[in-house]
Amino acid sequence: MDLIQFFGRFHVLVLHLPIGILLMAAVLELYALFFNKQRTKTLQTIWLWGALSACGAALLGYLLSLGGGYNADAVFVHKAFAFAVIGCAFICWFYFCLLSRISSKFAPFITTILCFGQLFLLFSTGHYGANMTHGSTYLFDYAPDPVRKLAGLEAHPTPREKVTDLAQAHVYLDLIGPVLEQKCVACHNDDKSKGKLNLTRLDSLFKGGQSGPAVVAGDLNASELYRRITLDSHDKKFMPAGGKPPLSDIQVKTLAWWIEAGLPQDKLLGELELDDTARSILATQLGLQAAKGSWPLAKTEPLSQTLADELTAAGFVVKQISQDVAYIDLDYSVSRQAFTDQALEVLLKAKDHVAWLNLANSQVSDPQLAALSQLTHLIKLRLEKNPITSQGINHLAGLDQLTYLNLYKTKVDDQVFSALQQLPALKNLYLTETLVSEQALTQWQQKNKTSSLQVIAANYDLMGQNNEK
Ligand code: HEC
């Protein structure tokens, strides 16, 4: 079966040969006829090649169709036209071979009919084939409405307005439908229903596929759809198939919620009872609440190239943190120079963009730290191996996005904790080889027991556990 599919898929490649060859043959015949040009003998051979390549494409197409998943009527029509193409190609070959010997007064007429007929058959076969792979509305999916009307299609549905209130979200139209539309319907639709499953509408979704219902109300284990999306992504049965982008964690959870909630359909979320977990999942899926771990800062304009160049000239390595966010990661530690006030000045020019900053081992001084408090978007700050003290850290108060602070091998002492108290977002703190006393550290840890702050201080025995790293 695998081998059949392997060859079958070459259909989409090979089918271009007969299209190209037969098109060329027909056009050249017509050209010779209408413009009274000498017709070359090679044309006979071209017709033969066209006919043979059409046979090859048809054979591969047959193998492809054995894999199933295509609408039976559509396959029938496509096959019928394909046979007509092959038939017509052989007739042309035969006829034009003869033509060079006999010549009758009907010859121009027959040539015209055969060539236009072949062109018509080629286009029709291609058209029905393409409909099967891309869906019958593929060509007009993005057409303006007047053009769609001409093609006999409905105008584009007006997009649903973005939900702003969880209670007003429609279970199918806002939550379930969009997920399936985005990740599944390319292979599970009216024209192409792989596994005999159509996911474009609720009734067909409930009907299920060749192995029965896709979803069972209240029962995740019995729901084939859920099983498929939660398999190991290397599993042959994993959905979406074909290495297509998998569902996000939140999308999977949304579908799981829907199944467990008994597959509500025509309901608004406000009409259902939701616990906090469900609320949080659905709000995230609807974009009403930021997902965990998502970028915490507001959108900003990208950094200008001139400023980026200036930063580089001042000794920073400048990197954009990700394609999606315009914030930057600056590294001065690689310059192996002392952090000068000139460098500081340039740094402050980019203060709206700096989210990560590495000033490790750069002889940063306490007064310079005072200036850093202007970098209000800082998330990550590396200050290890600098002669800075707790007084310097005091200046950082107010950096309320700062989640990572590295003070390894600095001169901070027990006073540092009052400064740290003013960094509400802090999650990772490095205090190894500082002047902090073990006692003060333990005390502070006790006080912050419930927070998610993680302290790395390898030379201390933290609360009985050795944090060596
Ligand atoms: C690239 C094409 C492709 C995409 C995209 C795709 N599927 Fe499939 N799907 C298939 C094929 C092929 C089969 C039949 C082979 C099989 O059962 O694994 C199938 C079968 C299934 C079946 C089993 C049907 C039955 O009754 O046997 C389920 C359930 C399913 N898909 C769900 C999904 C879901 C949910 C998504 C979206 C997350 C999805 N599929 C996306 C190709 C696809």
Residues whose N, C-alpha, C, O or C-beta is under 5 A from the ligand:
A	BS01	HEC	K183 C184 A186 C187 K194 G195 L197 G208 G209 Q210 S211 G212 A214 E224 L225 R228 K236 K237 M239 P240 A241 G242 K244
